[in-house]
Amino acid sequence: MIESISVIEEHAVLDSRYKENFTGFQATREKWKSNTQGQRAQGLVAVTNESEFAQFRASVPPRADDETVDALFDGRIRLYQSRGGYRVSLDAALLTHFVQIKPDAKIVELGAGNGAIILMLAYRHPAARFTGVEIQAAMLARARRNVVLNGLQERVKMLGGDVRAIAALAAAGSYDLAICNPPYRSALSGRVSPNPEKRIARHESEGALGHFLRAGNYLLAKRGRMALVYPAFRCVDLLTSMRTVGIEPKRLRMVHSFRGSAASLVLVDGVKGGKSQIAVEAPLVVYDDQRRYTAEVTAMLSGTAGRI
């Protein structure tokens, strides 16, 4: 039973199930010809004849052999990803819908990866402007292609750089909001992937939690906010580290795979220079009793949850 396994294993289960529900654009002819129910199937427009299938295939952007082109928000966002490298997971969608963004805000993501979170936020907040910071050259290049693929060049830019040397990338106090899905494990804990994309994204080999928080504090204007997603078992580490660098935790929401199961993730939002007081929000439950996504999570994944 999922409820009895460790939180790390539980998170891996969530991650795996989310990827299984991703809609790839490399669909086969047979799959698309058989889709005759409704206007969408698994998030994409139904294709019911040879002509429509040919049009669909022609719309698929070119990609490298080691890449896939995947869909977010029922196909409204497309995303290049490495087949064998780090791929977007459920926590990205949860963080996207947790953050609170004012119109015309300037937002920076530290450790932007392929750019999935920024792309989802840019769709949800069409007046905001975004900057992503990514240390890995291959992922940075893919993120820049994803920005172009989705026509967001006017509002989104991707910078190559190290959060440990953030002053080289931007001036202090330049942003209203910093977001981050930092590596969850210390550099040598657990099984370390031989794949560099996975290793750097999952382990603190190129920046620990404190580095990301100090970078966020540097980039934020006074009273600016920083939002993160992190493993629930490291919740104390996150909250105390935020306060240490000067970002006071103000909102917290635990994520549970099932109602009654232990929390696997925590979402936290803090204010630079804020006073001590935190609001603990109602738990976010991912699956119902039938092991299907809850209505709230379904709305998040489809992109219909409260677009601003």
Residue, then its C-alpha position, 0 to 999 in steps of 0.5 A: m500500500i502506498e500509505s505504508i512506504s516512505v515519503i521518498e518512495e511515495h514521492a517517486v510514486l506520484d512522480s511516476r504516475y504524473k509522467e504516465n499522465f503526460t500527453g506526448f506528441q509522438a502518438t501513433r497513427e492507430k491511437w489517433k485514428s481510434n480517438t472518436q470520443g469528444q473533442r479531446a483525449q488525454g488533453l489533445v484535440a481529437v483526430t478522427n481521419e487521415s487528413e487530420f492526422a497528417q495535419f497533426r503530424a505536420s504541427v509537431p515541431p522538430r526535435a532531437d532523437d533523444e528528446t520528446v515533445d510533451a504537452l501541458f495544460d491540455g496541449r496549450i503548452r508544448l515542452y521539449q524534454s530529454r528522454g533519459g534526463y530530468r523530466v517535469s513532475l507533479d511538484a512543478a504543477l503544484l508549485t505553479h498553482f500555489v504561488q500568488i502573483k500580482p499583475d505586472a509582477k517580475i518573477v525569477e525562477l532559480g533552477a529553471g530546468n526545461g522551463a516548465i514552471i515558467l511556461m505554466l505561470a506565463y500561461r496563467h499570468p499573461a501580464a507578468r514577466f519572467t526570468g529563469v536561471e539554469i546552470q546546466a547548458a543542455m537544459l538551458a538550451r532546451a528551455r530557450r527553445n521551449v520559450v520560442l516553441n510557445g511564443l513567449q519571447e516577449r515576456v520570458k528570458m532564460l539566463g545561464g548561471d549559478v545561484r551561488a554567484i547570483a550577483a553576476l546575473a542580476a542586480a539586488g532587489s530586481y524581482d517581486l517574486a522568486i520561485c524554486n523547486p530545489p534539489y531535495r537530497s544532499a550531495l551524497s545521500g541516496r542513489v546518485s544518478p549517473n545522468p547529470e541532468k537528474r543528478i544536479a536536479r535531485h542532489e545538492s551537487e551544484g547548490a544546496l538549499g541555503h544557496f537557493l534561498r540566499a540567491g532569492n533573498y538577494l534578488l527580491a525587492k523589500r517585501g518580495r515573496m519566495a515560494l518553494v516546494y520541498p519534501a515534507f520530511r525536510c520541512v523544518d530545514l526549509l522553514t528555519s533556513m528561510r528565516t535565517v536568510g531573512i525570508e519569513p515563512k507566511r503560508l504553508r500547505m502540505v501535500h498528501s497522496f491520499r486523504g489520511s496518508a502522511a504528507s510527502l511534500v510541502l509548499v511554502d511561501g515567504v516574505k522578505g523581511g516579513k513578521s512572524q506569523i504563518a497561515v497553514e492552509a488546508p491539505l492538498v490531496v492528490y488522489d481520491d479513494q479510487r486512485r484517480y486525481t482529485a478534482e483540484v489536481t485535475a484542474m491544475l493539470s488541465g490548466t483550468a484552475g483559476r487562470i488570472 
